[in-house]
């Protein structure tokens, strides 16, 4: 059984924009799936439909055999806990320390009251410190997260995601607001999480050389439809032009 | 279909403008000819309506003379420069007529302002105000303290109420389900209603309810503060960055925690700064509320002005100025520190 199975997923926004058209694919455990496509091709919408930050209009999202689109309340939150997400804009909580940002990844295990008063168990604090060490930010543990550099903030976000002990990690253009060197460092962390911790990763990317370097499988979206599904080595120049348009020229990060 | 609707809209705009022009022209003509000094604006309205409708209908079919068509851009883009279009002149005329009729309606009169008699009285009054009677200083200070605490209590009680309400009055948090939308609209309606009634009126209502005194004034201020603070708070929530809220939601946290972690840290500083500003406003408003019997230094003012004791009033004004100045200073320091 695949870890995640998307069946005929459609998303139509209230303004009538049809962002996803009958998208279907499968993700196996341990995959490093990369989704490519132009801006506006529906990549972010697709990720957000998986953990229901957006409500899909129709279709099924089967995670561990259960249809996520049918869940609500407690059950939905329990499933979300197993699916971590990192974002292009990092989306850390401003004014809170790195430690508390990472700890917030454990909020799904907290009662509302404990959460309101920032009460965490010593065990959770220990795990949080481990995750911070994993992303190499131990020296920043008690600093305000919003004062860190972009790359460091994304590493905090990764630590927060790991705090959830997820089975699946959704990465929405995790390196799009970072410089090339930092991009590689972040991608290496994702690779490490994928290979060593066995977390399945679905990642939106723009740069094809990053795709070739890190992806185990690739899906290309165009106007909300899947137009390519295969391995990174299969993306020929011909496919590249189909995905990005005739006039596109491949840009390389170093 | 859309075009036809736009033409109807344009005609309505034209009619509205011409009815207004006829109305203001009538006021100016009446004043100049000195025919009538009675306020019969409402009674005369039907005749204005008919005249306005008539002019609008005629001009609607003359090219370039319809302001409504220009505003809604139903006609093709005009090659004419804006200062050559008739509609520009109509707008200028509306503006000029508004100033003229406003001058007459508000009975603007430089004669009255600079008459010898009036100036003499004013000189007498101001000389009294500027030679304050220091004997009433203790009384004024005691009442001023009451005013400051009224403002403080009103603000303090309003904070938690507005804080809670603001989340229900924020459109971005309340647009998911139909029940959320209903709550949002109900909260907004009540708040707008409360805010549209001046604290002075609320004070009169509460004086009837709980009796004359500072408590009535405090309640009036509190109600108004809740309405205004909730509006300011919720607008802040609407302008927030959705990212952190999304991120916490994605961890599977309870929605309340999503707001507590994803929203509150972003808005807490603007909230504090609004609140301090509100306290500042409340101190000044508490004075006004005292005028109708809501307690505090305002009561003293109304007593002394009623008895034409201008030296005493002068003393109170000095005390008030001192309070307003120190509040201003204090709140600017606190707001600076919060950044």
Interface residues (C-beta under 8 A of the other chain):
Chain A: X51 X53 X76 X77 X78 X79 X80 X81 X82 X83 X84 X85 X87 X89 X90 X91 X92 X93 X94 X95 X96 X104 X105 X107 X108 X110 X112 X115 X116 X157 X160 X164 X170
Chain B: X241 X243 X244 X246 X247 X248 X249 X250 X251 X252 X253 X254 X256 X257 X260 X261 X262 X265 X266 X268
